[in-house]
Amino acid sequence: MNAKQFSAYDIFIIIILAILQFSVVLDFMVIAPLGAQLMRVLEINPKQFGAVVSAYGISAGVSAFATAGFTDKFDRKHLLLFFYGGFIIATFMCALAPNYQLLLIARIFTGMFGGVMSSISFAIVADTFKFEVRGKVMGFIQMAFSTSQILGIPIGLYLAHKFNWHFPFYMIVTVSIIVFFVVLFKVRPINEHLKYRLEQNAIKRLLNILSNSNYLKAFLTTFLLAMGFIVMPFLSTFFVNNLGIQEVQLPLIFLASGLVTIISGPITGSLSDKVGKYKIFVIGSLFAMIMLILLTNLNAVNMWLLIIVNTIFVVFATARMISGSAIMSAVPELNDRGAFMSINSAIQQMSTGIATMLGGFLLVESKNGGFANFEVLGYISAVFMIICAVLTFFINRFAMDKIELQNIKQ
């Protein structure tokens, strides 16, 4: 990271947001790799497992939507601490859950608090850093996904294999408590947006955001972008039950993709700032689509071939996510940023939940416990990627025109 572009405090904010995102992302992502074990231990079917995964997303979406009307009325640090504290308590409930029913309830509460974290984090990034360097900043913060694959998921799976599925959640709670107190004592107030606050009630403010045609186009794009998630929750179960991978080998798959993307993420972010965020988005979408279709059509394969294919897919999917997030951050006005990010996060989380439920209903179990039609989800995801690439072209053009106008005024 260029010291001339970022102060020591800027670097601290990037690091703490990345670690915070790591804990939230890990809580969301660890469920999918635990799928094979949860389905076996709790004696649940793909539809019930899909409900556990989607409960987080749908709850997170409802929560983010409900808070959208007043998120810009508070210091973002205070808002962050409130929801992160709730997230920690809810994750602890997951760790204590003894059965499917209580785990489902705990996931609803986790989504209620954790689902708002991304929107608050991205609003902080947009408030703190100029658009010209946001790709790089997003690249580093999105390393949370890579780090969760390198450290979080492998360690979580090891603990689940060594002890039981409850232990990964205890690990997340421990990390999160440390982060909470660092934010509490070290992060400065984030309240610049309060100078431009519009005095509107929450409902009227929400309606104003939803009546903005440019915002609506962005929300539609986000909805379809997240619907591409339809495959992800079921990949680990597919690896184990269809491809014959042992549960104890799963950490190696996530470790490999995480190691590569922790390097490729920042590079992708820097490239998006230099060559154009939309170009990187299109390239990421194209190659992610190709690799996902290949991945979902695999039969029994060599472990190393699976690692290569999965890692290439994750690298380009991450590139797509980084550049797409940077583009979206330029869409809202400053006084709308928190509300926009909350609604955008709500749509993302809810569409993720809907996609997971849809995937659970579409999948057909084979006699050996695998999926008989997993490739169908790959094709559906590819269609969503193509549509998103087209819609993002118009979102990016609007963002570029807006930034150019702002630069002229300055």
C-alpha positions as a Markdown table, in Angstrom:
| # | Residue | x | y | z |
|---|---|---|---|---|
| 1 | Met | 0.0 | 0.0 | 0.0 |
| 2 | Asn | 1.4 | 3.4 | -1.0 |
| 3 | Ala | 2.2 | 5.5 | 2.1 |
| 4 | Lys | 1.6 | 8.7 | 0.1 |
| 5 | Gln | -2.0 | 7.7 | -0.5 |
| 6 | Phe | -2.8 | 6.4 | 3.0 |
| 7 | Ser | -1.9 | 7.7 | 6.4 |
| 8 | Ala | -1.1 | 5.4 | 9.3 |
| 9 | Tyr | -4.7 | 5.8 | 10.6 |
| 10 | Asp | -6.1 | 5.0 | 7.1 |
| 11 | Ile | -4.1 | 1.8 | 7.1 |
| 12 | Phe | -5.4 | 0.9 | 10.6 |
| 13 | Ile | -9.0 | 1.5 | 9.5 |
| 14 | Ile | -8.5 | -0.8 | 6.5 |
| 15 | Ile | -6.9 | -3.5 | 8.6 |
| 16 | Ile | -9.6 | -3.3 | 11.4 |
| 17 | Leu | -12.4 | -3.3 | 8.8 |
| 18 | Ala | -10.8 | -6.3 | 7.1 |
| 19 | Ile | -10.5 | -8.3 | 10.4 |
| 20 | Leu | -14.1 | -7.3 | 11.3 |
| 21 | Gln | -15.3 | -8.5 | 7.9 |
| 22 | Phe | -13.3 | -11.7 | 8.4 |
| 23 | Ser | -15.3 | -12.6 | 11.5 |
| 24 | Val | -18.7 | -11.8 | 9.9 |
| 25 | Val | -17.8 | -13.5 | 6.6 |
| 26 | Leu | -16.5 | -16.5 | 8.3 |
| 27 | Asp | -19.7 | -16.9 | 10.4 |
| 28 | Phe | -21.6 | -16.8 | 7.1 |
| 29 | Met | -19.3 | -19.0 | 5.0 |
| 30 | Val | -18.4 | -21.7 | 7.6 |
| 31 | Ile | -22.0 | -23.1 | 7.4 |
| 32 | Ala | -21.5 | -24.3 | 3.8 |
| 33 | Pro | -18.3 | -26.3 | 4.4 |
| 34 | Leu | -20.0 | -27.8 | 7.5 |
| 35 | Gly | -22.9 | -28.9 | 5.3 |
| 36 | Ala | -22.0 | -32.5 | 5.0 |
| 37 | Gln | -21.4 | -32.9 | 8.7 |
| 38 | Leu | -24.6 | -30.9 | 9.7 |
| 39 | Met | -26.7 | -33.0 | 7.3 |
| 40 | Arg | -25.3 | -36.2 | 8.8 |
| 41 | Val | -25.3 | -35.2 | 12.5 |
| 42 | Leu | -28.6 | -33.3 | 12.6 |
| 43 | Glu | -30.2 | -35.8 | 10.2 |
| 44 | Ile | -31.5 | -33.1 | 7.9 |
| 45 | Asn | -32.1 | -33.1 | 4.1 |
| 46 | Pro | -30.8 | -30.5 | 1.5 |
| 47 | Lys | -34.0 | -28.5 | 1.8 |
| 48 | Gln | -33.6 | -28.2 | 5.6 |
| 49 | Phe | -29.9 | -27.4 | 5.2 |
| 50 | Gly | -30.8 | -24.8 | 2.6 |
| 51 | Ala | -33.2 | -23.3 | 5.2 |
| 52 | Val | -30.3 | -23.0 | 7.7 |
| 53 | Val | -28.2 | -21.1 | 5.2 |
| 54 | Ser | -31.0 | -19.0 | 3.8 |
| 55 | Ala | -32.3 | -18.1 | 7.3 |
| 56 | Tyr | -29.2 | -15.9 | 7.8 |
| 57 | Gly | -29.6 | -14.2 | 4.4 |
| 58 | Ile | -33.3 | -13.5 | 4.5 |
| 59 | Ser | -33.1 | -12.3 | 8.2 |
| 60 | Ala | -30.1 | -10.1 | 7.3 |
| 61 | Gly | -32.0 | -8.6 | 4.3 |
| 62 | Val | -35.1 | -7.7 | 6.4 |
| 63 | Ser | -32.8 | -6.2 | 9.1 |
| 64 | Ala | -30.8 | -4.1 | 6.7 |
| 65 | Phe | -33.9 | -2.9 | 5.0 |
| 66 | Ala | -35.6 | -2.0 | 8.3 |
| 67 | Thr | -32.5 | 0.0 | 9.4 |
| 68 | Ala | -32.0 | 1.8 | 6.1 |
| 69 | Gly | -34.1 | 4.8 | 7.0 |
| 70 | Phe | -32.1 | 5.9 | 10.0 |
| 71 | Thr | -28.5 | 4.6 | 9.4 |
| 72 | Asp | -27.3 | 8.1 | 8.3 |
| 73 | Lys | -28.6 | 9.7 | 11.5 |
| 74 | Phe | -25.9 | 8.2 | 13.7 |
| 75 | Asp | -22.2 | 8.1 | 14.0 |
| 76 | Arg | -21.1 | 5.1 | 12.0 |
| 77 | Lys | -18.8 | 3.9 | 14.7 |
| 78 | His | -21.7 | 3.7 | 17.2 |
| 79 | Leu | -23.8 | 1.9 | 14.7 |
| 80 | Leu | -21.0 | -0.5 | 14.0 |
| 81 | Leu | -20.6 | -1.4 | 17.7 |
| 82 | Phe | -24.3 | -1.9 | 18.3 |
| 83 | Phe | -24.8 | -4.4 | 15.4 |
| 84 | Tyr | -21.4 | -6.1 | 16.0 |
| 85 | Gly | -22.3 | -6.6 | 19.6 |
| 86 | Gly | -25.6 | -8.2 | 18.6 |
| 87 | Phe | -23.7 | -10.4 | 16.1 |
| 88 | Ile | -21.4 | -11.7 | 18.8 |
| 89 | Ile | -24.3 | -12.7 | 21.1 |
| 90 | Ala | -26.2 | -14.4 | 18.2 |
| 91 | Thr | -23.1 | -16.3 | 17.1 |
| 92 | Phe | -22.7 | -17.6 | 20.7 |
| 93 | Met | -26.3 | -18.8 | 20.4 |
| 94 | Cys | -25.3 | -20.8 | 17.3 |
| 95 | Ala | -22.4 | -22.4 | 19.3 |
| 96 | Leu | -24.8 | -23.5 | 22.0 |
| 97 | Ala | -27.6 | -24.7 | 19.7 |
| 98 | Pro | -28.2 | -28.5 | 20.4 |
| 99 | Asn | -30.5 | -29.3 | 17.4 |
| 100 | Tyr | -31.7 | -28.2 | 14.0 |
| 101 | Gln | -34.6 | -26.1 | 15.2 |
| 102 | Leu | -32.6 | -24.0 | 17.7 |
| 103 | Leu | -29.7 | -23.6 | 15.1 |
| 104 | Leu | -32.2 | -22.3 | 12.6 |
| 105 | Ile | -33.5 | -19.7 | 15.2 |
| 106 | Ala | -29.9 | -18.7 | 16.1 |
| 107 | Arg | -29.1 | -18.2 | 12.4 |
| 108 | Ile | -32.0 | -15.8 | 12.1 |
| 109 | Phe | -30.7 | -13.7 | 14.9 |
| 110 | Thr | -27.1 | -13.8 | 13.5 |
| 111 | Gly | -28.4 | -12.6 | 10.2 |
| 112 | Met | -30.4 | -9.8 | 11.9 |
| 113 | Phe | -27.2 | -8.3 | 13.2 |
| 114 | Gly | -24.4 | -9.6 | 11.0 |
| 115 | Gly | -26.3 | -8.7 | 7.8 |
| 116 | Val | -25.9 | -5.0 | 8.4 |
| 117 | Met | -22.2 | -5.1 | 9.0 |
| 118 | Ser | -21.1 | -5.0 | 5.4 |
| 119 | Ser | -23.2 | -2.0 | 4.5 |
| 120 | Ile | -21.8 | -0.1 | 7.5 |
| 121 | Ser | -18.3 | -1.1 | 6.6 |
| 122 | Phe | -18.6 | 0.0 | 3.0 |
| 123 | Ala | -20.3 | 3.3 | 4.0 |
| 124 | Ile | -17.2 | 3.9 | 6.2 |
| 125 | Val | -14.9 | 3.1 | 3.3 |
| 126 | Ala | -16.9 | 5.5 | 1.0 |
| 127 | Asp | -16.8 | 8.2 | 3.7 |
| 128 | Thr | -13.1 | 7.8 | 4.3 |
| 129 | Phe | -11.5 | 7.1 | 0.9 |
| 130 | Lys | -11.7 | 8.8 | -2.5 |
| 131 | Phe | -13.2 | 6.8 | -5.4 |
| 132 | Glu | -9.8 | 6.8 | -7.2 |
| 133 | Val | -8.3 | 4.5 | -4.5 |
| 134 | Arg | -11.4 | 2.6 | -3.4 |
| 135 | Gly | -10.6 | -0.4 | -5.6 |
| 136 | Lys | -7.4 | -0.8 | -3.8 |
| 137 | Val | -9.1 | -0.4 | -0.4 |
| 138 | Met | -11.9 | -2.8 | -1.3 |
| 139 | Gly | -9.2 | -5.3 | -2.5 |
| 140 | Phe | -7.6 | -5.3 | 0.9 |
| 141 | Ile | -10.9 | -5.4 | 2.9 |
| 142 | Gln | -12.2 | -8.2 | 0.6 |
| 143 | Met | -9.1 | -10.2 | 1.7 |
| 144 | Ala | -11.4 | -11.1 | 4.6 |
| 145 | Phe | -12.9 | -13.7 | 2.3 |
| 146 | Ser | -9.5 | -15.1 | 1.4 |
| 147 | Thr | -8.3 | -15.0 | 5.0 |
| 148 | Ser | -11.5 | -16.8 | 6.1 |
| 149 | Gln | -10.6 | -19.6 | 3.5 |
| 150 | Ile | -6.9 | -19.7 | 4.5 |
| 151 | Leu | -7.3 | -19.6 | 8.3 |
| 152 | Gly | -10.9 | -19.5 | 9.4 |
| 153 | Ile | -12.6 | -22.3 | 7.4 |
| 154 | Pro | -9.7 | -24.8 | 7.6 |
| 155 | Ile | -9.3 | -24.2 | 11.3 |
| 156 | Gly | -13.1 | -24.3 | 11.8 |
| 157 | Leu | -13.3 | -27.6 | 9.8 |
| 158 | Tyr | -10.5 | -29.0 | 11.8 |
| 159 | Leu | -12.2 | -28.1 | 15.1 |
| 160 | Ala | -15.5 | -29.5 | 13.7 |
| 161 | His | -13.7 | -32.8 | 12.7 |
| 162 | Lys | -11.7 | -33.0 | 15.9 |
| 163 | Phe | -14.5 | -32.1 | 18.3 |
| 164 | Asn | -17.9 | -31.2 | 16.8 |
| 165 | Trp | -19.6 | -28.6 | 14.6 |
| 166 | His | -20.2 | -26.2 | 17.6 |
| 167 | Phe | -16.5 | -25.3 | 17.9 |
| 168 | Pro | -16.1 | -23.1 | 14.8 |
| 169 | Phe | -18.7 | -20.7 | 16.3 |
| 170 | Tyr | -16.8 | -20.5 | 19.6 |
| 171 | Met | -13.7 | -19.6 | 17.6 |
| 172 | Ile | -15.6 | -16.8 | 15.8 |
| 173 | Val | -17.0 | -15.4 | 19.1 |
| 174 | Thr | -13.5 | -15.3 | 20.6 |
| 175 | Val | -12.0 | -13.3 | 17.6 |
| 176 | Ser | -15.1 | -11.0 | 17.4 |
| 177 | Ile | -14.8 | -10.0 | 21.1 |
| 178 | Ile | -11.2 | -8.8 | 20.6 |
| 179 | Val | -12.2 | -6.8 | 17.5 |
| 180 | Phe | -15.1 | -5.2 | 19.3 |
| 181 | Phe | -12.9 | -3.7 | 22.0 |
| 182 | Val | -10.3 | -2.5 | 19.4 |
| 183 | Val | -13.0 | -0.7 | 17.6 |
| 184 | Leu | -14.5 | 0.7 | 20.8 |
| 185 | Phe | -11.2 | 2.2 | 22.1 |
| 186 | Lys | -9.2 | 2.9 | 18.9 |
| 187 | Val | -11.5 | 4.0 | 16.1 |
| 188 | Arg | -12.3 | 7.7 | 15.9 |
| 189 | Pro | -15.9 | 9.0 | 15.5 |
| 190 | Ile | -17.1 | 8.7 | 11.9 |
| 191 | Asn | -19.7 | 11.4 | 11.6 |
| 192 | Glu | -18.8 | 13.7 | 8.7 |
| 193 | His | -22.1 | 12.7 | 6.9 |
| 194 | Leu | -24.1 | 14.2 | 9.8 |
| 195 | Lys | -23.3 | 17.7 | 8.5 |
| 196 | Tyr | -25.3 | 16.9 | 5.4 |
| 197 | Arg | -28.1 | 15.0 | 7.2 |
| 198 | Leu | -31.6 | 15.5 | 5.8 |
| 199 | Glu | -34.3 | 15.9 | 8.5 |
| 200 | Gln | -36.7 | 13.3 | 7.4 |
| 201 | Asn | -38.5 | 10.5 | 9.2 |
| 202 | Ala | -37.3 | 7.0 | 8.4 |
| 203 | Ile | -40.2 | 6.0 | 6.2 |
| 204 | Lys | -40.1 | 9.1 | 4.0 |
| 205 | Arg | -36.3 | 8.8 | 3.7 |
| 206 | Leu | -36.7 | 5.1 | 2.7 |
| 207 | Leu | -39.3 | 6.0 | 0.1 |
| 208 | Asn | -37.1 | 8.8 | -1.4 |
| 209 | Ile | -34.2 | 6.3 | -1.8 |
| 210 | Leu | -36.5 | 3.7 | -3.4 |
| 211 | Ser | -37.9 | 6.3 | -5.8 |
| 212 | Asn | -34.5 | 7.2 | -7.3 |
| 213 | Ser | -34.3 | 5.5 | -10.7 |
| 214 | Asn | -30.5 | 5.2 | -10.7 |
| 215 | Tyr | -30.6 | 3.6 | -7.2 |
| 216 | Leu | -33.2 | 1.2 | -8.4 |
| 217 | Lys | -31.0 | 0.0 | -11.3 |
| 218 | Ala | -28.2 | -0.6 | -8.8 |
| 219 | Phe | -30.5 | -2.5 | -6.5 |
| 220 | Leu | -31.7 | -4.7 | -9.4 |
| 221 | Thr | -28.1 | -5.4 | -10.4 |
| 222 | Thr | -27.3 | -6.4 | -6.8 |
| 223 | Phe | -30.2 | -8.7 | -6.6 |
| 224 | Leu | -29.2 | -10.6 | -9.7 |
| 225 | Leu | -25.5 | -10.5 | -8.7 |
| 226 | Ala | -26.3 | -12.2 | -5.4 |
| 227 | Met | -28.6 | -14.8 | -7.1 |
| 228 | Gly | -25.4 | -16.2 | -8.6 |
| 229 | Phe | -24.8 | -17.5 | -5.0 |
| 230 | Ile | -27.1 | -20.4 | -5.8 |
| 231 | Val | -24.3 | -22.9 | -6.1 |
| 232 | Met | -22.0 | -21.9 | -3.2 |
| 233 | Pro | -23.7 | -23.3 | -0.1 |
| 234 | Phe | -23.8 | -26.8 | -1.7 |
| 235 | Leu | -20.3 | -27.0 | -3.1 |
| 236 | Ser | -18.7 | -28.8 | -0.1 |
| 237 | Thr | -21.5 | -31.4 | 0.0 |
| 238 | Phe | -21.0 | -31.8 | -3.7 |
| 239 | Phe | -17.3 | -32.3 | -3.2 |
| 240 | Val | -17.9 | -35.0 | -0.5 |
| 241 | Asn | -20.9 | -36.9 | -1.8 |
| 242 | Asn | -20.5 | -36.5 | -5.6 |
| 243 | Leu | -16.7 | -36.3 | -6.1 |
| 244 | Gly | -15.7 | -38.6 | -3.3 |
| 245 | Ile | -13.6 | -36.1 | -1.4 |
| 246 | Gln | -13.1 | -36.9 | 2.3 |
| 247 | Glu | -14.4 | -34.3 | 4.9 |
| 248 | Val | -10.9 | -34.2 | 6.4 |
| 249 | Gln | -9.6 | -33.0 | 2.9 |
| 250 | Leu | -12.0 | -30.0 | 2.6 |
| 251 | Pro | -9.7 | -27.6 | 4.6 |
| 252 | Leu | -7.0 | -28.1 | 1.9 |
| 253 | Ile | -9.3 | -27.0 | -0.9 |
| 254 | Phe | -10.3 | -23.8 | 1.0 |
| 255 | Leu | -6.7 | -23.2 | 2.1 |
| 256 | Ala | -5.5 | -23.4 | -1.6 |
| 257 | Ser | -8.1 | -21.0 | -2.9 |
| 258 | Gly | -7.6 | -18.6 | 0.1 |
| 259 | Leu | -3.8 | -18.5 | -0.3 |
| 260 | Val | -4.1 | -17.5 | -3.9 |
| 261 | Thr | -6.9 | -15.0 | -3.5 |
| 262 | Ile | -5.1 | -13.2 | -0.6 |
| 263 | Ile | -2.5 | -12.3 | -3.2 |
| 264 | Ser | -4.8 | -11.8 | -6.1 |
| 265 | Gly | -7.3 | -9.7 | -4.2 |
| 266 | Pro | -5.2 | -6.6 | -3.6 |
| 267 | Ile | -3.7 | -6.9 | -7.1 |
| 268 | Thr | -7.2 | -7.0 | -8.6 |
| 269 | Gly | -8.2 | -3.9 | -6.6 |
| 270 | Ser | -5.2 | -2.0 | -7.8 |
| 271 | Leu | -5.8 | -3.1 | -11.4 |
| 272 | Ser | -9.4 | -2.0 | -11.2 |
| 273 | Asp | -8.2 | 1.5 | -10.2 |
| 274 | Lys | -5.7 | 1.6 | -13.1 |
| 275 | Val | -7.5 | -0.1 | -16.1 |
| 276 | Gly | -11.1 | 0.4 | -15.1 |
| 277 | Lys | -13.4 | -1.2 | -12.6 |
| 278 | Tyr | -15.9 | -2.4 | -15.2 |
| 279 | Lys | -13.2 | -4.1 | -17.3 |
| 280 | Ile | -12.1 | -6.1 | -14.3 |
| 281 | Phe | -15.7 | -6.9 | -13.5 |
| 282 | Val | -16.4 | -8.3 | -17.0 |
| 283 | Ile | -13.2 | -10.3 | -17.1 |
| 284 | Gly | -13.9 | -11.7 | -13.6 |
| 285 | Ser | -17.5 | -12.6 | -14.6 |
| 286 | Leu | -16.4 | -14.3 | -17.8 |
| 287 | Phe | -13.8 | -16.5 | -16.3 |
| 288 | Ala | -15.8 | -17.2 | -13.1 |
| 289 | Met | -18.7 | -18.3 | -15.3 |
| 290 | Ile | -16.5 | -20.7 | -17.4 |
| 291 | Met | -14.8 | -22.2 | -14.3 |
| 292 | Leu | -18.1 | -22.6 | -12.4 |
| 293 | Ile | -19.8 | -24.5 | -15.3 |
| 294 | Leu | -16.7 | -26.8 | -15.5 |
| 295 | Leu | -16.7 | -27.2 | -11.7 |
| 296 | Thr | -20.4 | -28.2 | -11.4 |
| 297 | Asn | -20.0 | -30.7 | -14.3 |
| 298 | Leu | -17.1 | -32.6 | -12.7 |
| 299 | Asn | -17.4 | -36.3 | -11.9 |
| 300 | Ala | -14.9 | -38.3 | -9.8 |
| 301 | Val | -11.7 | -36.3 | -10.2 |
| 302 | Asn | -8.1 | -36.1 | -8.8 |
| 303 | Met | -7.9 | -34.0 | -5.7 |
| 304 | Trp | -5.4 | -31.7 | -7.2 |
| 305 | Leu | -7.4 | -31.1 | -10.4 |
| 306 | Leu | -10.4 | -30.1 | -8.2 |
| 307 | Ile | -8.2 | -27.7 | -6.2 |
| 308 | Ile | -6.9 | -26.0 | -9.4 |
| 309 | Val | -10.4 | -25.6 | -10.9 |
| 310 | Asn | -12.0 | -24.4 | -7.6 |
| 311 | Thr | -9.1 | -21.9 | -7.0 |
| 312 | Ile | -9.3 | -20.4 | -10.4 |
| 313 | Phe | -13.1 | -20.0 | -10.0 |
| 314 | Val | -12.6 | -18.3 | -6.6 |
| 315 | Val | -9.9 | -15.9 | -7.9 |
| 316 | Phe | -12.2 | -14.6 | -10.7 |
| 317 | Ala | -15.3 | -14.5 | -8.5 |
| 318 | Thr | -13.4 | -12.4 | -6.0 |
| 319 | Ala | -12.2 | -10.1 | -8.8 |
| 320 | Arg | -15.8 | -9.6 | -9.8 |
| 321 | Met | -16.9 | -8.9 | -6.2 |
| 322 | Ile | -14.1 | -6.4 | -5.6 |
| 323 | Ser | -14.7 | -4.3 | -8.7 |
| 324 | Gly | -18.4 | -4.5 | -8.4 |
| 325 | Ser | -18.3 | -3.3 | -4.8 |
| 326 | Ala | -16.1 | -0.3 | -5.8 |
| 327 | Ile | -18.5 | 0.6 | -8.6 |
| 328 | Met | -21.5 | 0.5 | -6.3 |
| 329 | Ser | -19.8 | 2.7 | -3.7 |
| 330 | Ala | -19.9 | 5.6 | -6.2 |
| 331 | Val | -23.6 | 5.4 | -6.9 |
| 332 | Pro | -25.2 | 7.2 | -3.8 |
| 333 | Glu | -24.9 | 10.8 | -2.8 |
| 334 | Leu | -23.0 | 11.4 | 0.5 |
| 335 | Asn | -26.2 | 12.0 | 2.6 |
| 336 | Asp | -27.8 | 8.9 | 1.1 |
| 337 | Arg | -24.8 | 6.6 | 1.5 |
| 338 | Gly | -25.7 | 4.8 | 4.7 |
| 339 | Ala | -29.3 | 4.2 | 3.6 |
| 340 | Phe | -28.3 | 3.2 | 0.1 |
| 341 | Met | -25.7 | 0.7 | 1.4 |
| 342 | Ser | -28.2 | -0.7 | 3.9 |
| 343 | Ile | -30.8 | -1.3 | 1.2 |
| 344 | Asn | -28.2 | -2.7 | -1.1 |
| 345 | Ser | -27.0 | -5.0 | 1.6 |
| 346 | Ala | -30.6 | -6.0 | 2.4 |
| 347 | Ile | -31.2 | -6.9 | -1.3 |
| 348 | Gln | -28.0 | -8.8 | -1.5 |
| 349 | Gln | -28.6 | -10.8 | 1.7 |
| 350 | Met | -32.2 | -11.6 | 0.8 |
| 351 | Ser | -31.4 | -12.6 | -2.7 |
| 352 | Thr | -28.6 | -14.8 | -1.3 |
| 353 | Gly | -31.2 | -16.4 | 1.0 |
| 354 | Ile | -33.7 | -16.8 | -1.8 |
| 355 | Ala | -31.0 | -18.3 | -4.1 |
| 356 | Thr | -30.0 | -20.9 | -1.4 |
| 357 | Met | -33.7 | -21.9 | -0.9 |
| 358 | Leu | -34.1 | -22.2 | -4.6 |
| 359 | Gly | -31.0 | -24.3 | -4.9 |
| 360 | Gly | -32.2 | -26.6 | -2.1 |
| 361 | Phe | -35.6 | -27.1 | -3.9 |
| 362 | Leu | -34.0 | -27.7 | -7.3 |
| 363 | Leu | -31.4 | -30.2 | -6.2 |
| 364 | Val | -32.3 | -33.9 | -6.4 |
| 365 | Glu | -30.6 | -36.3 | -4.1 |
| 366 | Ser | -29.1 | -39.4 | -5.7 |
| 367 | Lys | -29.1 | -42.8 | -4.0 |
| 368 | Asn | -25.6 | -42.4 | -2.7 |
| 369 | Gly | -26.5 | -39.1 | -1.0 |
| 370 | Gly | -25.0 | -36.9 | -3.7 |
| 371 | Phe | -26.8 | -34.5 | -6.1 |
| 372 | Ala | -28.2 | -35.9 | -9.3 |
| 373 | Asn | -28.5 | -32.5 | -11.1 |
| 374 | Phe | -25.9 | -30.2 | -9.6 |
| 375 | Glu | -24.8 | -28.9 | -13.1 |
| 376 | Val | -28.2 | -27.2 | -13.4 |
| 377 | Leu | -27.3 | -24.7 | -10.7 |
| 378 | Gly | -24.0 | -23.9 | -12.5 |
| 379 | Tyr | -26.0 | -23.0 | -15.7 |
| 380 | Ile | -28.5 | -20.9 | -13.7 |
| 381 | Ser | -25.6 | -19.0 | -12.0 |
| 382 | Ala | -24.0 | -18.4 | -15.4 |
| 383 | Val | -27.1 | -16.8 | -16.8 |
| 384 | Phe | -27.3 | -14.4 | -13.8 |
| 385 | Met | -23.6 | -13.5 | -14.4 |
| 386 | Ile | -24.3 | -12.5 | -18.0 |
| 387 | Ile | -27.3 | -10.4 | -17.1 |
| 388 | Cys | -25.3 | -8.7 | -14.3 |
| 389 | Ala | -22.4 | -7.8 | -16.7 |
| 390 | Val | -24.9 | -6.0 | -19.0 |
| 391 | Leu | -26.6 | -4.1 | -16.1 |
| 392 | Thr | -23.3 | -3.2 | -14.5 |
| 393 | Phe | -22.3 | -1.4 | -17.7 |
| 394 | Phe | -25.0 | 1.2 | -17.2 |
| 395 | Ile | -24.4 | 1.5 | -13.4 |
| 396 | Asn | -20.7 | 2.1 | -14.1 |
| 397 | Arg | -21.5 | 4.7 | -16.8 |
| 398 | Phe | -23.7 | 6.6 | -14.3 |
| 399 | Ala | -21.0 | 6.4 | -11.6 |
| 400 | Met | -18.3 | 7.7 | -14.0 |
| 401 | Asp | -20.5 | 10.6 | -15.2 |
| 402 | Lys | -21.3 | 11.5 | -11.6 |
| 403 | Ile | -17.6 | 11.5 | -10.5 |
| 404 | Glu | -16.6 | 13.6 | -13.6 |
| 405 | Leu | -19.3 | 16.2 | -12.7 |
| 406 | Gln | -18.1 | 16.3 | -9.1 |
| 407 | Asn | -14.5 | 16.9 | -10.3 |
| 408 | Ile | -15.6 | 19.7 | -12.5 |
| 409 | Lys | -17.4 | 21.4 | -9.6 |
| 410 | Gln | -14.3 | 21.2 | -7.5 |
